Amino acid sequence: MIGAMDAEQQAVRLVPSRHEEWLLRYTEMAGCLAALLPGAHLEHIGSTAVPGLPAKDVVDVLVGVDATRVVEVAHRLRDAGLDLEGELTHHCWLSAPDRRARTLVVHVVEHGGRAWTRRLTFRDLLRRDADACERYLRVKEAAARGSAGWDDYTQAKTQVVADLLTRA
């Protein structure tokens, strides 16, 4: 699992918002995904979906499908060339072009399920609540400075995300 280790150890670097560029990257990937996965629900999530918010230069795409199809859809995306990084029965994630040079991460989850709802609720909270967005940004910046890689970075933000979702 050298590839997975490389991904975990990649430094996290936040860049100033490139919202228009990120929206274009999402739109292009969403078009490809819609052609591969007719009927799937697609959303732009994560910090790149929040205008003005600094972020990793990696666009997150949420794909919602029936709960029984999450793994099958992830395998279809892997077969189409995405790098399958993680596979759980309720959430699979893939990267493009691969885990060492990510420009996109695609999350496959149950449409309308807990993971789907939490990610959209959090995105929408950050879009409408400047105080929540500022609080999250402070934690993101500290996490990026103090983390050993992507996993540490994500874990360092877990509590603030939970706190903000409780308020939402």
KOLKENU-698403 format. One record per residue (C-alpha): x, y, z. Coordinates in steps of 0.02 Angstrom, whole numbers, plus 32768, in hexadecimal, padded with zeros to 4 digits. Last residue first. Layout:
N
<site><c1>X</c1><c2>Y</c2><c3>Z</c3></site>
...
//
This chain:
168
<site><c1>7ABF</c1><c2>84C3</c2><c3>8248</c3></site>
<site><c1>7B00</c1><c2>84D1</c2><c3>82FA</c3></site>
<site><c1>7B24</c1><c2>8416</c2><c3>830B</c3></site>
<site><c1>7B75</c1><c2>841D</c2><c3>825F</c3></site>
<site><c1>7BEC</c1><c2>84A4</c2><c3>829E</c3></site>
<site><c1>7C20</c1><c2>843C</c2><c3>8333</c3></site>
<site><c1>7C39</c1><c2>839E</c2><c3>82CA</c3></site>
<site><c1>7CA1</c1><c2>83FE</c2><c3>824A</c3></site>
<site><c1>7D06</c1><c2>844D</c2><c3>82D7</c3></site>
<site><c1>7D27</c1><c2>83A1</c2><c3>8322</c3></site>
<site><c1>7D5C</c1><c2>834D</c2><c3>8280</c3></site>
<site><c1>7DD6</c1><c2>83D2</c2><c3>8244</c3></site>
<site><c1>7E75</c1><c2>8385</c2><c3>828E</c3></site>
<site><c1>7E3F</c1><c2>82DA</c2><c3>824E</c3></site>
<site><c1>7E3C</c1><c2>8319</c2><c3>819A</c3></site>
<site><c1>7EE9</c1><c2>8366</c2><c3>81A8</c3></site>
<site><c1>7F30</c1><c2>82CA</c2><c3>81FB</c3></site>
<site><c1>7EEC</c1><c2>8260</c2><c3>816C</c3></site>
<site><c1>7F2C</c1><c2>82D8</c2><c3>80E7</c3></site>
<site><c1>7FDE</c1><c2>82DF</c2><c3>8127</c3></site>
<site><c1>8050</c1><c2>8301</c2><c3>81BB</c3></site>
<site><c1>7FDE</c1><c2>8389</c2><c3>81FD</c3></site>
<site><c1>800B</c1><c2>8425</c2><c3>825D</c3></site>
<site><c1>800A</c1><c2>84B1</c2><c3>81DD</c3></site>
<site><c1>7F77</c1><c2>846B</c2><c3>817A</c3></site>
<site><c1>7F15</c1><c2>844C</c2><c3>821B</c3></site>
<site><c1>7F34</c1><c2>84FE</c2><c3>8258</c3></site>
<site><c1>7EF7</c1><c2>8544</c2><c3>81B2</c3></site>
<site><c1>7E60</c1><c2>84D2</c2><c3>81B0</c3></site>
<site><c1>7E33</c1><c2>8501</c2><c3>8264</c3></site>
<site><c1>7E39</c1><c2>85BB</c2><c3>823D</c3></site>
<site><c1>7DD6</c1><c2>859E</c2><c3>819C</c3></site>
<site><c1>7D4D</c1><c2>8540</c2><c3>81FA</c3></site>
<site><c1>7D35</c1><c2>85D1</c2><c3>8273</c3></site>
<site><c1>7D32</c1><c2>864C</c2><c3>81E2</c3></site>
<site><c1>7CB0</c1><c2>85E5</c2><c3>8182</c3></site>
<site><c1>7C43</c1><c2>85D3</c2><c3>821C</c3></site>
<site><c1>7C49</c1><c2>868F</c2><c3>8237</c3></site>
<site><c1>7C24</c1><c2>86B3</c2><c3>817F</c3></site>
<site><c1>7B88</c1><c2>8645</c2><c3>817F</c3></site>
<site><c1>7B36</c1><c2>862A</c2><c3>80D5</c3></site>
<site><c1>7BB5</c1><c2>85CB</c2><c3>806D</c3></site>
<site><c1>7C03</c1><c2>8574</c2><c3>8104</c3></site>
<site><c1>7B59</c1><c2>8533</c2><c3>813A</c3></site>
<site><c1>7B33</c1><c2>84F8</c2><c3>8088</c3></site>
<site><c1>7BD3</c1><c2>8493</c2><c3>8081</c3></site>
<site><c1>7BB1</c1><c2>8447</c2><c3>812D</c3></site>
<site><c1>7AFD</c1><c2>8418</c2><c3>8101</c3></site>
<site><c1>7B36</c1><c2>83CD</c2><c3>805C</c3></site>
<site><c1>7BBB</c1><c2>8361</c2><c3>80AF</c3></site>
<site><c1>7B49</c1><c2>832D</c2><c3>813E</c3></site>
<site><c1>7AB9</c1><c2>82FD</c2><c3>80CA</c3></site>
<site><c1>7B1F</c1><c2>828F</c2><c3>8056</c3></site>
<site><c1>7B7B</c1><c2>8238</c2><c3>80E5</c3></site>
<site><c1>7AD6</c1><c2>8219</c2><c3>8142</c3></site>
<site><c1>7A77</c1><c2>81D5</c2><c3>80AD</c3></site>
<site><c1>7A17</c1><c2>8238</c2><c3>802A</c3></site>
<site><c1>7A7B</c1><c2>81EB</c2><c3>7F9C</c3></site>
<site><c1>7AE6</c1><c2>8161</c2><c3>7FE5</c3></site>
<site><c1>7B9D</c1><c2>818A</c2><c3>7FD0</c3></site>
<site><c1>7C24</c1><c2>8196</c2><c3>7F4A</c3></site>
<site><c1>7CA8</c1><c2>8219</c2><c3>7F6E</c3></site>
<site><c1>7D0F</c1><c2>8257</c2><c3>7EDA</c3></site>
<site><c1>7DB2</c1><c2>82AF</c2><c3>7F00</c3></site>
<site><c1>7DF8</c1><c2>8323</c2><c3>7E7B</c3></site>
<site><c1>7E9F</c1><c2>8375</c2><c3>7E55</c3></site>
<site><c1>7F01</c1><c2>82EB</c2><c3>7EA8</c3></site>
<site><c1>7FB5</c1><c2>82CE</c2><c3>7E77</c3></site>
<site><c1>7FEF</c1><c2>823E</c2><c3>7EE6</c3></site>
<site><c1>7F40</c1><c2>81F3</c2><c3>7EFC</c3></site>
<site><c1>7F1F</c1><c2>81E9</c2><c3>7E41</c3></site>
<site><c1>7EDD</c1><c2>8253</c2><c3>7DAF</c3></site>
<site><c1>7E66</c1><c2>825B</c2><c3>7DFF</c3></site>
<site><c1>7E35</c1><c2>8217</c2><c3>7EA7</c3></site>
<site><c1>7DB9</c1><c2>8198</c2><c3>7EE8</c3></site>
<site><c1>7D52</c1><c2>8189</c2><c3>7F84</c3></site>
<site><c1>7CD7</c1><c2>8104</c2><c3>7FBC</c3></site>
<site><c1>7C53</c1><c2>811A</c2><c3>8041</c3></site>
<site><c1>7BC7</c1><c2>80A8</c2><c3>8083</c3></site>
<site><c1>7C12</c1><c2>7FFB</c2><c3>8064</c3></site>
<site><c1>7CC0</c1><c2>803D</c2><c3>8084</c3></site>
<site><c1>7D45</c1><c2>8052</c2><c3>7FFE</c3></site>
<site><c1>7DD6</c1><c2>80C9</c2><c3>7FFE</c3></site>
<site><c1>7E55</c1><c2>8108</c2><c3>7F81</c3></site>
<site><c1>7E09</c1><c2>80D0</c2><c3>7EDC</c3></site>
<site><c1>7E72</c1><c2>812D</c2><c3>7E5A</c3></site>
<site><c1>7E02</c1><c2>8166</c2><c3>7DCA</c3></site>
<site><c1>7E1B</c1><c2>8117</c2><c3>7D20</c3></site>
<site><c1>7D71</c1><c2>80DD</c2><c3>7CE0</c3></site>
<site><c1>7D87</c1><c2>8036</c2><c3>7D39</c3></site>
<site><c1>7D9B</c1><c2>8096</c2><c3>7DDB</c3></site>
<site><c1>7CFA</c1><c2>80F5</c2><c3>7DB5</c3></site>
<site><c1>7C9E</c1><c2>8051</c2><c3>7D98</c3></site>
<site><c1>7CE8</c1><c2>800D</c2><c3>7E39</c3></site>
<site><c1>7CA8</c1><c2>80A4</c2><c3>7E98</c3></site>
<site><c1>7BFC</c1><c2>808A</c2><c3>7E4A</c3></site>
<site><c1>7BF7</c1><c2>7FD4</c2><c3>7E83</c3></site>
<site><c1>7C31</c1><c2>8006</c2><c3>7F32</c3></site>
<site><c1>7BA6</c1><c2>8088</c2><c3>7F49</c3></site>
<site><c1>7B1D</c1><c2>8025</c2><c3>7EEE</c3></site>
<site><c1>7AB8</c1><c2>7FDC</c2><c3>7F7F</c3></site>
<site><c1>7AA9</c1><c2>8088</c2><c3>7FD0</c3></site>
<site><c1>7A58</c1><c2>80D1</c2><c3>7F34</c3></site>
<site><c1>7AC7</c1><c2>8156</c2><c3>7EE9</c3></site>
<site><c1>7B0C</c1><c2>8200</c2><c3>7F1A</c3></site>
<site><c1>7BB0</c1><c2>823D</c2><c3>7ED0</c3></site>
<site><c1>7C07</c1><c2>82C9</c2><c3>7F2F</c3></site>
<site><c1>7C94</c1><c2>8322</c2><c3>7ED6</c3></site>
<site><c1>7D26</c1><c2>836D</c2><c3>7F35</c3></site>
<site><c1>7D9B</c1><c2>83E3</c2><c3>7ED9</c3></site>
<site><c1>7E52</c1><c2>83E1</c2><c3>7F0B</c3></site>
<site><c1>7EBC</c1><c2>847E</c2><c3>7F16</c3></site>
<site><c1>7EB6</c1><c2>8473</c2><c3>7FD3</c3></site>
<site><c1>7E47</c1><c2>84FF</c2><c3>8010</c3></site>
<site><c1>7E36</c1><c2>85B9</c2><c3>802F</c3></site>
<site><c1>7D7F</c1><c2>85EE</c2><c3>803C</c3></site>
<site><c1>7D46</c1><c2>867C</c2><c3>7FCB</c3></site>
<site><c1>7CB5</c1><c2>8620</c2><c3>7F7A</c3></site>
<site><c1>7C8D</c1><c2>857C</c2><c3>7FD3</c3></site>
<site><c1>7C8E</c1><c2>84E6</c2><c3>7F5D</c3></site>
<site><c1>7D4D</c1><c2>84DA</c2><c3>7F66</c3></site>
<site><c1>7D38</c1><c2>84C3</c2><c3>8022</c3></site>
<site><c1>7CE0</c1><c2>841D</c2><c3>8010</c3></site>
<site><c1>7C50</c1><c2>83EF</c2><c3>7F9F</c3></site>
<site><c1>7C1E</c1><c2>83FA</c2><c3>7EE7</c3></site>
<site><c1>7B84</c1><c2>838C</c2><c3>7ED3</c3></site>
<site><c1>7B4E</c1><c2>82FD</c2><c3>7E62</c3></site>
<site><c1>7AB6</c1><c2>828B</c2><c3>7E69</c3></site>
<site><c1>7AC7</c1><c2>81EC</c2><c3>7E03</c3></site>
<site><c1>7A3F</c1><c2>81CA</c2><c3>7D82</c3></site>
<site><c1>7AB5</c1><c2>819E</c2><c3>7CF5</c3></site>
<site><c1>7B61</c1><c2>8171</c2><c3>7D3A</c3></site>
<site><c1>7BE7</c1><c2>8178</c2><c3>7CB4</c3></site>
<site><c1>7B9D</c1><c2>820D</c2><c3>7C55</c3></site>
<site><c1>7B72</c1><c2>8266</c2><c3>7CF8</c3></site>
<site><c1>7C22</c1><c2>8244</c2><c3>7D37</c3></site>
<site><c1>7C73</c1><c2>8294</c2><c3>7CA0</c3></site>
<site><c1>7C03</c1><c2>832E</c2><c3>7CAB</c3></site>
<site><c1>7C20</c1><c2>8339</c2><c3>7D66</c3></site>
<site><c1>7CDB</c1><c2>8335</c2><c3>7D46</c3></site>
<site><c1>7CD1</c1><c2>83CB</c2><c3>7CD1</c3></site>
<site><c1>7C5D</c1><c2>842A</c2><c3>7D46</c3></site>
<site><c1>7CCC</c1><c2>8408</c2><c3>7DDE</c3></site>
<site><c1>7D68</c1><c2>8448</c2><c3>7D83</c3></site>
<site><c1>7D06</c1><c2>84E2</c2><c3>7D4A</c3></site>
<site><c1>7CCB</c1><c2>8502</c2><c3>7DFC</c3></site>
<site><c1>7D7D</c1><c2>84F1</c2><c3>7E39</c3></site>
<site><c1>7DBC</c1><c2>8570</c2><c3>7DBB</c3></site>
<site><c1>7D30</c1><c2>85E9</c2><c3>7DEA</c3></site>
<site><c1>7D4F</c1><c2>85CF</c2><c3>7EA4</c3></site>
<site><c1>7E0A</c1><c2>85E5</c2><c3>7EA3</c3></site>
<site><c1>7E10</c1><c2>860B</c2><c3>7F5D</c3></site>
<site><c1>7EBD</c1><c2>8628</c2><c3>7FA3</c3></site>
<site><c1>7F25</c1><c2>858A</c2><c3>7FB5</c3></site>
<site><c1>7F2F</c1><c2>850F</c2><c3>8045</c3></site>
<site><c1>7FBF</c1><c2>8494</c2><c3>804B</c3></site>
<site><c1>7FB2</c1><c2>83E8</c2><c3>8099</c3></site>
<site><c1>8053</c1><c2>8386</c2><c3>808D</c3></site>
<site><c1>803F</c1><c2>82D8</c2><c3>8044</c3></site>
<site><c1>8060</c1><c2>8251</c2><c3>80C6</c3></site>
<site><c1>7FB5</c1><c2>81FC</c2><c3>80BC</c3></site>
<site><c1>7FBB</c1><c2>81FA</c2><c3>7FFF</c3></site>
<site><c1>8067</c1><c2>81AC</c2><c3>7FFB</c3></site>
<site><c1>8031</c1><c2>8127</c2><c3>8078</c3></site>
<site><c1>7F9C</c1><c2>80FA</c2><c3>800C</c3></site>
<site><c1>800F</c1><c2>80E8</c2><c3>7F75</c3></site>
<site><c1>808A</c1><c2>807B</c2><c3>7FD5</c3></site>
<site><c1>8000</c1><c2>8000</c2><c3>8000</c3></site>
//
